[in-house]
Amino acid sequence: MKDQEKHAGAVSNLVDQLCRLPGVGRKSAERLAFHLLRVPESEAYALADAIRRIRSDVHYCKACFNLCEDELCSICQDPQRDQTRLCVVEQPRDLMSLEQSQAFSGVYHVLLGRIAPLDGIGPDQLTIEPLVDRVRTGNFVEVIMATNPTVEGDGTALYLSNQLAEYPVQLTRLARGITAGSVLEYANREMIADALTGRQAL
Ligand SMILES: [Zn+2]
C-alpha cells in the first residue's frame, strides 16, 4: 500500500509537471505519464536525459546567439557560409525555419525576442548591441531584417534600421510572401524561400 501511494505521488508529480508545458492539458498529461510507464525503461530515461541535456549543454552562440553546444554554432563555424550577408531573426526557431528553406547561405543574428513595449520588452533586453558591433566591425554588404511580419516585428526592424543606418550596408526586409500577422515559425519552406528571394530595400 505504501509503495502504491509513493507511485501515485510520483505519477501525479509528473502529470503536474507536464501540465505546465504549453498546449498540454491535464488529460494529455495523464496520457503521456501513463505512456511513459508502459514504454521500455530505456525510452523513458532517454527523454529525461534529453531534457537534462538541453539545459546543461545548450547555450547561446557567442557570435550570433543561436543555440549551440560549443562556443560558436555550426553555422558560424562553417567556412562555406557567406560572411557578407547577415539575416536578423527574433528567435532560434525562426533561424531553423529559414535554414529548412535552404534559401539563405549567409549568417544569422538572433535577437532573442522583439521590441514589445506593451510586454515591457525594450531594445536593451535584446541582443541589439552585439548586432551593431558585428555590423560595425564585420564585412557585411547586406543585413536582412527577417523579424516576423507583425506590428512588433515591423517595429523592431524599423528600430534596427535606424540603428544601422550609419553603416555602409544595404538594409533589406523579407518580402510579404509571408502574410502579415503570421509568424516565420509556422510558414512553410516555399513561403520563406519566396520571402527571401523577393526581399526589398528598407
Ligand atoms: Zn552562431
Residues whose N, C-alpha, C, O or C-beta is under 5 A from the ligand:
A	BS01	ZN	C61 A63 C64 F65 N66 L72 C73 C76
